[in-house]
Amino acid sequence: MEKAYRTMKNSGAGSIVIGIIILVTGVAAGVISIVNGASLLKNKNEITF
């Protein structure tokens, strides 16, 4: 039984780590998208066709 508990502990810790990595990546991607969108809106008047 102790082996099963160790396996569940390692699996739970791994899931938490993967969740944190996904959260950080998502926040970083969101911030980059907002900055790029603001930059496009700011410079839209300089575009000529």
C-alpha distance matrix in Angstrom:
0.0 3.8 5.4 5.3 6.6 8.9 10.0 10.9 12.6 14.6 15.5 16.7 18.7 20.2 21.3 23.0 24.8 26.0 27.2 29.1 30.7 31.8 33.2 35.2 36.5 37.6 39.4 41.1 42.3 43.6 45.5 47.0 48.1 49.7 51.6 52.8 53.9 55.8 57.5 58.6 60.1 61.8 63.5 64.4 68.0 68.5 67.8 71.0 71.4
3.8 0.0 3.8 5.4 5.1 6.3 8.6 9.9 10.6 12.4 14.2 15.3 16.6 18.4 20.0 21.3 22.8 24.4 25.8 27.3 28.9 30.4 31.7 33.4 34.9 36.2 37.8 39.4 40.8 42.2 43.9 45.4 46.7 48.3 50.0 51.3 52.6 54.4 55.9 57.3 58.7 60.3 62.0 63.1 66.7 67.1 66.6 69.8 70.3
5.4 3.8 0.0 3.8 5.4 5.1 6.2 8.6 9.8 10.6 12.2 14.2 15.4 16.5 18.3 20.1 21.2 22.5 24.3 26.0 27.2 28.6 30.3 31.9 33.1 34.5 36.4 37.8 39.0 40.6 42.4 43.7 44.9 46.8 48.4 49.5 50.9 52.8 54.2 55.4 57.1 58.7 60.2 61.2 64.9 65.1 64.5 67.7 68.0
5.3 5.4 3.8 0.0 3.8 5.5 5.1 6.2 8.6 10.0 10.4 12.1 14.2 15.3 16.4 18.4 20.0 21.0 22.4 24.5 25.8 26.8 28.4 30.5 31.5 32.6 34.6 36.3 37.3 38.7 40.7 42.1 43.1 44.9 46.8 47.8 49.0 51.0 52.5 53.6 55.1 56.9 58.5 59.3 63.0 63.5 62.7 65.9 66.2
6.6 5.1 5.4 3.8 0.0 3.8 5.4 5.1 6.1 8.7 9.8 10.4 12.2 14.1 15.2 16.5 18.4 19.9 21.0 22.7 24.5 25.7 26.9 28.8 30.4 31.4 33.1 34.8 36.2 37.4 39.2 40.8 42.0 43.5 45.3 46.7 47.8 49.6 51.3 52.5 53.9 55.6 57.3 58.3 61.9 62.4 61.9 65.2 65.7
8.9 6.3 5.1 5.5 3.8 0.0 3.8 5.5 5.0 6.2 8.5 9.8 10.6 12.2 14.2 15.5 16.6 18.3 19.9 21.3 22.7 24.4 25.8 27.3 28.8 30.3 31.9 33.3 34.7 36.3 37.9 39.3 40.7 42.4 43.9 45.2 46.7 48.4 49.8 51.2 52.8 54.3 55.9 57.1 60.6 61.0 60.5 63.8 64.3
10.0 8.6 6.2 5.1 5.4 3.8 0.0 3.8 5.4 5.2 6.1 8.5 10.0 10.5 12.2 14.3 15.5 16.4 18.2 20.2 21.2 22.5 24.3 26.0 27.0 28.4 30.4 31.8 32.9 34.5 36.4 37.6 38.8 40.7 42.4 43.4 44.8 46.7 48.1 49.3 51.0 52.6 54.1 55.1 58.7 59.0 58.4 61.5 61.9
10.9 9.9 8.6 6.2 5.1 5.5 3.8 0.0 3.8 5.5 5.0 6.0 8.5 9.8 10.4 12.3 14.3 15.2 16.3 18.4 20.0 20.9 22.3 24.5 25.7 26.7 28.5 30.3 31.4 32.7 34.7 36.2 37.2 38.9 40.8 41.9 43.1 45.0 46.6 47.7 49.2 50.9 52.6 53.5 57.1 57.6 57.0 60.3 60.7
12.6 10.6 9.8 8.6 6.1 5.0 5.4 3.8 0.0 3.8 5.5 5.2 6.2 8.6 9.9 10.7 12.5 14.3 15.4 16.8 18.6 20.1 21.2 22.9 24.6 25.8 27.3 28.9 30.5 31.7 33.4 35.0 36.3 37.8 39.5 40.9 42.2 43.9 45.5 46.9 48.3 49.8 51.6 52.7 56.3 56.7 56.3 59.7 60.3
14.6 12.4 10.6 10.0 8.7 6.2 5.2 5.5 3.8 0.0 3.8 5.5 5.2 6.1 8.6 10.0 10.6 12.2 14.2 15.5 16.6 18.4 20.0 21.4 22.6 24.3 26.0 27.2 28.6 30.3 31.9 33.2 34.7 36.4 37.9 39.1 40.7 42.4 43.7 45.1 46.8 48.3 49.8 51.0 54.6 54.8 54.4 57.6 58.3
15.5 14.2 12.2 10.4 9.8 8.5 6.1 5.0 5.5 3.8 0.0 3.8 5.5 5.1 6.2 8.7 10.0 10.5 12.2 14.4 15.4 16.4 18.3 20.2 21.1 22.4 24.4 25.9 26.9 28.5 30.4 31.7 32.8 34.7 36.4 37.4 38.7 40.7 42.2 43.3 44.9 46.6 48.1 49.1 52.7 53.1 52.4 55.7 56.1
16.7 15.3 14.2 12.1 10.4 9.8 8.5 6.0 5.2 5.5 3.8 0.0 3.8 5.4 5.1 6.3 8.8 10.0 10.6 12.5 14.4 15.4 16.5 18.6 20.1 21.0 22.7 24.5 25.8 27.0 28.8 30.5 31.6 33.1 34.9 36.3 37.4 39.2 40.9 42.1 43.5 45.1 46.9 47.9 51.5 52.1 51.6 54.9 55.5
18.7 16.6 15.4 14.2 12.2 10.6 10.0 8.5 6.2 5.2 5.5 3.8 0.0 3.8 5.4 5.2 6.3 8.7 9.9 10.8 12.5 14.4 15.4 16.8 18.6 20.1 21.4 22.9 24.5 25.9 27.4 29.0 30.5 32.0 33.4 34.9 36.4 37.9 39.4 41.0 42.5 43.8 45.5 46.8 50.3 50.7 50.4 53.8 54.6
20.2 18.4 16.5 15.3 14.1 12.2 10.5 9.8 8.6 6.1 5.1 5.4 3.8 0.0 3.8 5.4 5.1 6.2 8.5 10.0 10.7 12.3 14.2 15.6 16.6 18.3 20.1 21.3 22.6 24.3 26.0 27.2 28.6 30.5 31.9 33.1 34.6 36.5 37.7 39.1 40.8 42.3 43.8 44.9 48.5 48.8 48.3 51.6 52.2
21.3 20.0 18.3 16.4 15.2 14.2 12.2 10.4 9.9 8.6 6.2 5.1 5.4 3.8 0.0 3.8 5.5 5.1 6.1 8.7 9.9 10.5 12.1 14.3 15.3 16.3 18.3 20.0 21.0 22.4 24.4 25.8 26.8 28.6 30.4 31.5 32.7 34.6 36.2 37.3 38.9 40.6 42.2 43.1 46.7 47.2 46.7 49.9 50.5
23.0 21.3 20.1 18.4 16.5 15.5 14.3 12.3 10.7 10.0 8.7 6.3 5.2 5.4 3.8 0.0 3.8 5.5 5.0 6.3 8.7 9.9 10.5 12.4 14.3 15.3 16.6 18.4 20.0 21.1 22.7 24.5 25.8 27.1 28.8 30.4 31.6 33.1 34.8 36.3 37.6 39.1 40.9 42.1 45.6 46.2 45.9 49.3 50.1
24.8 22.8 21.2 20.0 18.4 16.6 15.5 14.3 12.5 10.6 10.0 8.8 6.3 5.1 5.5 3.8 0.0 3.8 5.4 5.2 6.3 8.7 9.9 10.8 12.4 14.3 15.6 16.7 18.4 20.1 21.4 22.8 24.5 26.1 27.4 28.8 30.4 32.0 33.3 34.9 36.5 37.8 39.4 40.8 44.3 44.5 44.3 47.7 48.6
26.0 24.4 22.5 21.0 19.9 18.3 16.4 15.2 14.3 12.2 10.5 10.0 8.7 6.2 5.1 5.5 3.8 0.0 3.8 5.5 5.1 6.2 8.6 10.0 10.6 12.2 14.3 15.4 16.5 18.3 20.1 21.2 22.5 24.4 26.0 27.0 28.5 30.4 31.7 32.9 34.7 36.2 37.7 38.8 42.4 42.7 42.2 45.4 46.1
27.2 25.8 24.3 22.4 21.0 19.9 18.2 16.3 15.4 14.2 12.2 10.6 9.9 8.5 6.1 5.0 5.4 3.8 0.0 3.8 5.5 5.2 6.1 8.7 9.9 10.5 12.3 14.3 15.3 16.4 18.4 20.0 21.0 22.6 24.5 25.8 26.9 28.7 30.4 31.6 33.0 34.6 36.4 37.4 40.9 41.5 41.1 44.5 45.2
29.1 27.3 26.0 24.5 22.7 21.3 20.2 18.4 16.8 15.5 14.4 12.5 10.8 10.0 8.7 6.3 5.2 5.5 3.8 0.0 3.8 5.5 5.0 6.2 8.6 9.8 10.6 12.3 14.2 15.3 16.6 18.4 20.0 21.2 22.7 24.4 25.8 27.2 28.7 30.4 31.8 33.1 34.9 36.2 39.7 40.2 40.1 43.6 44.6
30.7 28.9 27.2 25.8 24.5 22.7 21.2 20.0 18.6 16.6 15.4 14.4 12.5 10.7 9.9 8.7 6.3 5.1 5.5 3.8 0.0 3.8 5.4 5.3 6.1 8.6 10.0 10.6 12.2 14.2 15.6 16.6 18.3 20.2 21.3 22.6 24.3 26.0 27.1 28.7 30.5 31.7 33.2 34.6 38.1 38.3 38.0 41.4 42.4
31.8 30.4 28.6 26.8 25.7 24.4 22.5 20.9 20.1 18.4 16.4 15.4 14.4 12.3 10.5 9.9 8.7 6.2 5.2 5.5 3.8 0.0 3.8 5.5 5.1 6.0 8.6 9.9 10.5 12.2 14.3 15.4 16.4 18.3 20.1 21.0 22.3 24.4 25.8 26.9 28.5 30.2 31.7 32.7 36.3 36.7 36.2 39.6 40.3
33.2 31.7 30.3 28.4 26.9 25.8 24.3 22.3 21.2 20.0 18.3 16.5 15.4 14.2 12.1 10.5 9.9 8.6 6.1 5.0 5.4 3.8 0.0 3.8 5.5 5.1 6.2 8.6 9.9 10.6 12.4 14.3 15.4 16.6 18.5 20.1 21.1 22.7 24.5 25.9 27.1 28.7 30.5 31.6 35.1 35.8 35.6 39.1 40.1
35.2 33.4 31.9 30.5 28.8 27.3 26.0 24.5 22.9 21.4 20.2 18.6 16.8 15.6 14.3 12.4 10.8 10.0 8.7 6.2 5.3 5.5 3.8 0.0 3.8 5.4 5.2 6.1 8.6 9.9 10.7 12.3 14.3 15.5 16.7 18.4 20.0 21.3 22.7 24.5 26.0 27.1 28.8 30.3 33.8 34.1 34.2 37.7 38.9
36.5 34.9 33.1 31.5 30.4 28.8 27.0 25.7 24.6 22.6 21.1 20.1 18.6 16.6 15.3 14.3 12.4 10.6 9.9 8.6 6.1 5.1 5.5 3.8 0.0 3.8 5.5 5.1 6.1 8.6 10.0 10.6 12.3 14.3 15.5 16.5 18.3 20.1 21.2 22.6 24.4 25.8 27.2 28.5 32.0 32.2 31.9 35.3 36.3
37.6 36.2 34.5 32.6 31.4 30.3 28.4 26.7 25.8 24.3 22.4 21.0 20.1 18.3 16.3 15.3 14.3 12.2 10.5 9.8 8.6 6.0 5.1 5.4 3.8 0.0 3.8 5.4 5.1 6.1 8.7 9.9 10.5 12.4 14.4 15.4 16.4 18.4 20.0 21.1 22.6 24.3 25.9 26.9 30.5 31.1 30.7 34.1 35.0
39.4 37.8 36.4 34.6 33.1 31.9 30.4 28.5 27.3 26.0 24.4 22.7 21.4 20.1 18.3 16.6 15.6 14.3 12.3 10.6 10.0 8.6 6.2 5.2 5.5 3.8 0.0 3.8 5.5 5.1 6.2 8.6 9.9 10.6 12.4 14.3 15.3 16.6 18.4 20.1 21.2 22.5 24.6 25.8 29.2 29.9 30.0 33.6 34.9
41.1 39.4 37.8 36.3 34.8 33.3 31.8 30.3 28.9 27.2 25.9 24.5 22.9 21.3 20.0 18.4 16.7 15.4 14.3 12.3 10.6 9.9 8.6 6.1 5.1 5.4 3.8 0.0 3.8 5.4 5.2 6.2 8.6 10.0 10.7 12.3 14.3 15.5 16.6 18.5 20.2 21.2 22.8 24.4 27.8 28.0 28.1 31.7 33.1
42.3 40.8 39.0 37.3 36.2 34.7 32.9 31.4 30.5 28.6 26.9 25.8 24.5 22.6 21.0 20.0 18.4 16.5 15.3 14.2 12.2 10.5 9.9 8.6 6.1 5.1 5.5 3.8 0.0 3.8 5.5 5.2 6.2 8.7 10.0 10.5 12.2 14.3 15.4 16.5 18.4 19.9 21.2 22.4 26.0 26.3 25.9 29.4 30.4
43.6 42.2 40.6 38.7 37.4 36.3 34.5 32.7 31.7 30.3 28.5 27.0 25.9 24.3 22.4 21.1 20.1 18.3 16.4 15.3 14.2 12.2 10.6 9.9 8.6 6.1 5.1 5.4 3.8 0.0 3.8 5.5 5.1 6.2 8.7 9.9 10.5 12.3 14.3 15.4 16.6 18.3 20.2 21.1 24.6 25.4 25.3 28.8 30.0
45.5 43.9 42.4 40.7 39.2 37.9 36.4 34.7 33.4 31.9 30.4 28.8 27.4 26.0 24.4 22.7 21.4 20.1 18.4 16.6 15.6 14.3 12.4 10.7 10.0 8.7 6.2 5.2 5.5 3.8 0.0 3.8 5.4 5.2 6.2 8.6 9.9 10.7 12.3 14.3 15.5 16.5 18.5 20.1 23.3 23.9 24.3 28.0 29.6
47.0 45.4 43.7 42.1 40.8 39.3 37.6 36.2 35.0 33.2 31.7 30.5 29.0 27.2 25.8 24.5 22.8 21.2 20.0 18.4 16.6 15.4 14.3 12.3 10.6 9.9 8.6 6.2 5.2 5.5 3.8 0.0 3.8 5.5 5.2 6.1 8.6 10.0 10.6 12.3 14.3 15.3 16.6 18.3 21.6 21.8 21.9 25.5 27.1
48.1 46.7 44.9 43.1 42.0 40.7 38.8 37.2 36.3 34.7 32.8 31.6 30.5 28.6 26.8 25.8 24.5 22.5 21.0 20.0 18.3 16.4 15.4 14.3 12.3 10.5 9.9 8.6 6.2 5.1 5.4 3.8 0.0 3.8 5.5 5.1 6.1 8.6 9.8 10.6 12.3 14.1 15.5 16.4 20.0 20.6 20.3 23.8 25.0
49.7 48.3 46.8 44.9 43.5 42.4 40.7 38.9 37.8 36.4 34.7 33.1 32.0 30.5 28.6 27.1 26.1 24.4 22.6 21.2 20.2 18.3 16.6 15.5 14.3 12.4 10.6 10.0 8.7 6.2 5.2 5.5 3.8 0.0 3.8 5.5 5.1 6.1 8.6 9.9 10.6 12.1 14.3 15.4 18.7 19.8 20.0 23.6 25.3
51.6 50.0 48.4 46.8 45.3 43.9 42.4 40.8 39.5 37.9 36.4 34.9 33.4 31.9 30.4 28.8 27.4 26.0 24.5 22.7 21.3 20.1 18.5 16.7 15.5 14.4 12.4 10.7 10.0 8.7 6.2 5.2 5.5 3.8 0.0 3.8 5.5 5.2 6.2 8.7 10.0 10.5 12.4 14.3 17.4 17.9 18.6 22.3 24.3
52.8 51.3 49.5 47.8 46.7 45.2 43.4 41.9 40.9 39.1 37.4 36.3 34.9 33.1 31.5 30.4 28.8 27.0 25.8 24.4 22.6 21.0 20.1 18.4 16.5 15.4 14.3 12.3 10.5 9.9 8.6 6.1 5.1 5.5 3.8 0.0 3.8 5.5 5.1 6.2 8.7 9.8 10.7 12.2 15.6 15.8 15.9 19.5 21.2
53.9 52.6 50.9 49.0 47.8 46.7 44.8 43.1 42.2 40.7 38.7 37.4 36.4 34.6 32.7 31.6 30.4 28.5 26.9 25.8 24.3 22.3 21.1 20.0 18.3 16.4 15.3 14.3 12.2 10.5 9.9 8.6 6.1 5.1 5.5 3.8 0.0 3.8 5.4 5.1 6.2 8.6 10.1 10.6 14.1 15.2 15.1 18.6 20.2
55.8 54.4 52.8 51.0 49.6 48.4 46.7 45.0 43.9 42.4 40.7 39.2 37.9 36.5 34.6 33.1 32.0 30.4 28.7 27.2 26.0 24.4 22.7 21.3 20.1 18.4 16.6 15.5 14.3 12.3 10.7 10.0 8.6 6.1 5.2 5.5 3.8 0.0 3.8 5.4 5.1 6.0 8.6 10.0 12.9 14.2 15.0 18.7 20.9
57.5 55.9 54.2 52.5 51.3 49.8 48.1 46.6 45.5 43.7 42.2 40.9 39.4 37.7 36.2 34.8 33.3 31.7 30.4 28.7 27.1 25.8 24.5 22.7 21.2 20.0 18.4 16.6 15.4 14.3 12.3 10.6 9.8 8.6 6.2 5.1 5.4 3.8 0.0 3.8 5.5 5.1 6.2 8.6 11.4 11.7 12.7 16.5 18.9
58.6 57.3 55.4 53.6 52.5 51.2 49.3 47.7 46.9 45.1 43.3 42.1 41.0 39.1 37.3 36.3 34.9 32.9 31.6 30.4 28.7 26.9 25.9 24.5 22.6 21.1 20.1 18.5 16.5 15.4 14.3 12.3 10.6 9.9 8.7 6.2 5.1 5.4 3.8 0.0 3.8 5.4 5.3 5.9 9.5 10.1 10.1 13.8 15.7
60.1 58.7 57.1 55.1 53.9 52.8 51.0 49.2 48.3 46.8 44.9 43.5 42.5 40.8 38.9 37.6 36.5 34.7 33.0 31.8 30.5 28.5 27.1 26.0 24.4 22.6 21.2 20.2 18.4 16.6 15.5 14.3 12.3 10.6 10.0 8.7 6.2 5.1 5.5 3.8 0.0 3.8 5.6 5.3 8.3 10.2 10.8 14.3 16.4
61.8 60.3 58.7 56.9 55.6 54.3 52.6 50.9 49.8 48.3 46.6 45.1 43.8 42.3 40.6 39.1 37.8 36.2 34.6 33.1 31.7 30.2 28.7 27.1 25.8 24.3 22.5 21.2 19.9 18.3 16.5 15.3 14.1 12.1 10.5 9.8 8.6 6.0 5.1 5.4 3.8 0.0 3.8 5.8 7.5 8.9 10.8 14.4 17.2
63.5 62.0 60.2 58.5 57.3 55.9 54.1 52.6 51.6 49.8 48.1 46.9 45.5 43.8 42.2 40.9 39.4 37.7 36.4 34.9 33.2 31.7 30.5 28.8 27.2 25.9 24.6 22.8 21.2 20.2 18.5 16.6 15.5 14.3 12.4 10.7 10.1 8.6 6.2 5.3 5.6 3.8 0.0 3.8 5.5 5.6 7.4 11.1 14.0
64.4 63.1 61.2 59.3 58.3 57.1 55.1 53.5 52.7 51.0 49.1 47.9 46.8 44.9 43.1 42.1 40.8 38.8 37.4 36.2 34.6 32.7 31.6 30.3 28.5 26.9 25.8 24.4 22.4 21.1 20.1 18.3 16.4 15.4 14.3 12.2 10.6 10.0 8.6 5.9 5.3 5.8 3.8 0.0 3.8 5.5 5.7 9.0 11.5
68.0 66.7 64.9 63.0 61.9 60.6 58.7 57.1 56.3 54.6 52.7 51.5 50.3 48.5 46.7 45.6 44.3 42.4 40.9 39.7 38.1 36.3 35.1 33.8 32.0 30.5 29.2 27.8 26.0 24.6 23.3 21.6 20.0 18.7 17.4 15.6 14.1 12.9 11.4 9.5 8.3 7.5 5.5 3.8 0.0 3.8 5.5 7.9 11.1
68.5 67.1 65.1 63.5 62.4 61.0 59.0 57.6 56.7 54.8 53.1 52.1 50.7 48.8 47.2 46.2 44.5 42.7 41.5 40.2 38.3 36.7 35.8 34.1 32.2 31.1 29.9 28.0 26.3 25.4 23.9 21.8 20.6 19.8 17.9 15.8 15.2 14.2 11.7 10.1 10.2 8.9 5.6 5.5 3.8 0.0 3.8 6.5 10.1
67.8 66.6 64.5 62.7 61.9 60.5 58.4 57.0 56.3 54.4 52.4 51.6 50.4 48.3 46.7 45.9 44.3 42.2 41.1 40.1 38.0 36.2 35.6 34.2 31.9 30.7 30.0 28.1 25.9 25.3 24.3 21.9 20.3 20.0 18.6 15.9 15.1 15.0 12.7 10.1 10.8 10.8 7.4 5.7 5.5 3.8 0.0 3.8 6.8
71.0 69.8 67.7 65.9 65.2 63.8 61.5 60.3 59.7 57.6 55.7 54.9 53.8 51.6 49.9 49.3 47.7 45.4 44.5 43.6 41.4 39.6 39.1 37.7 35.3 34.1 33.6 31.7 29.4 28.8 28.0 25.5 23.8 23.6 22.3 19.5 18.6 18.7 16.5 13.8 14.3 14.4 11.1 9.0 7.9 6.5 3.8 0.0 3.8
71.4 70.3 68.0 66.2 65.7 64.3 61.9 60.7 60.3 58.3 56.1 55.5 54.6 52.2 50.5 50.1 48.6 46.1 45.2 44.6 42.4 40.3 40.1 38.9 36.3 35.0 34.9 33.1 30.4 30.0 29.6 27.1 25.0 25.3 24.3 21.2 20.2 20.9 18.9 15.7 16.4 17.2 14.0 11.5 11.1 10.1 6.8 3.8 0.0
